Amino acid sequence: MSPVTDAPNAATASRETDSASLSAITHEEIFAGHLGGKLSVELAAPLETQRDLSIAYTPGVAQVSRAIHADHTLAKRYTWTDRLVVVVSDGTAVLGLGDIGPRASLPVMEGKAALFKKFAGLDSIPIVLDTKDVDEIVETLIRLRPSFGAVNLEDISAPRCFEIEKRVIEALDCPVMHDDQHGTAIVVLAALNGAAKVQGRGVEGLKVVVSGAGAAGVACTNILLAAGVSDIVVLDSKGIVSRDRTDLNAVKADLAQRTNPRGISGGAVEAMAGADVFLGLSAGTIAEELIASMAPESIVFAMSNPDPEIHPEVAHRYAAIVATGRSDFPNQINNVLAFPGVFKGALDAGARRITEGMKIAAADAILAVVGDELAVDKIVPSPLDPRVAPAVAEAVAAAARAEGVA
């Protein structure tokens, strides 16, 4: 049985109401906000006089280039590469839009670069590649390595994204992270820790159902396992990812070996019965009666955008804590809580890679920002909270030093 079914009429009606509420933002406003793109380059050195020009460009720049030629490490000090993040996509898995290609994905990548600047003060450039070939993508980033200090992979379809990230990490000596995987996983872990803390229980004993075995689903499962959650059941479009399935790709087969400890078979009905946590990372909807079948004081993270797997109002009929990926409901689980601080911390520490320990440190830092404000409707801080990125950066940098990757 598929893990997702048609939503009840009440949920559908509520979704239509939410969509209608967004009509306050006009078509003209949206396109005006993107006119000419959302990014520009600002000067860090003056260019007002002939002297300024001689320092910034010829003849002065030649001295700096000669120095870097003699000692390549000086590029970190005298160019922007040490603090520059490239946001790289092939446009094959853009959130809510699917495979729309590199050009259509560029507004999303520009937005991501803008968030890096706003929340972490990091310069960032979007790069969209007109190829789906794994070898070509990896080779392109290898050739571009002298131009940047870190790589944020974005909106690349699974399972290709796993191989691309792995190979880029192996090839480059700088921080690399596929945010759809690990940014999501970091914030999910922070939110689940917050929800469990509100309820006075630990995450280790929770029975968790992860709906979706793509990039985010795999990464969330991995980080939850690393955090001590032992009972996780993963659902894909054909049912429970289990060892007796013969139709699994290599990534799912590996998941099957490390999850579903009770050996459940079947689909969403079997997985959801008595579960403590539902983590929705699929593009579908889940029926109200399946949420009703969960354990008392259940936790529902319906994270699909723009439409959650189940409407929060419907989920609240049965669940004690509900979170989504949307900004118009409490408990927004948004990647912007993680990735700006993670990359800033990694670059601050001069980290060669981003480790599992650094990711868990980031999740702990996100939750720590909430402090005494922790409540059923505030299990993570607001994505706009200015304390988040600095706290995450500090924790990530400290973890990088402790793990010896700085």
Secondary structure, DSSP 8 states (H G I E B T S, - for coil): --S-----HHHHHHHHHHHHHGGGS-HHHHHHTTTT-S-----SS--SSHHHHHHHSTTHHHHHHHHHHH-GGGHHHHSSGGGEEEEEE-SSSBTTTBS-HHHHHHHHHHHHHHHHHHHH--EEEEEE-S---HHHHHHHHHHHGGG-SEEEE-S--TTHHHHHHHHHHHH-SS-EEEHHHHHHHHHHHHHHHHHHHHTT--STT-EEEEE--SHHHHHHHHHHHHTT--EEEEEETTEE--TT-SS--HHHHHHHHHS-TT---SSHHHHHTT-SEEEE-SSS---HHHHHTS-TTEEEEE--SSS-SS-HHHHTTTEEEEEES-TTSSSB--GGGTHHHHHHHHHHHT-SS--HHHHHHHHHHHHHHHGGG-BTTBSS--TT-TTHHHHHHHHHHHHHHHHT--
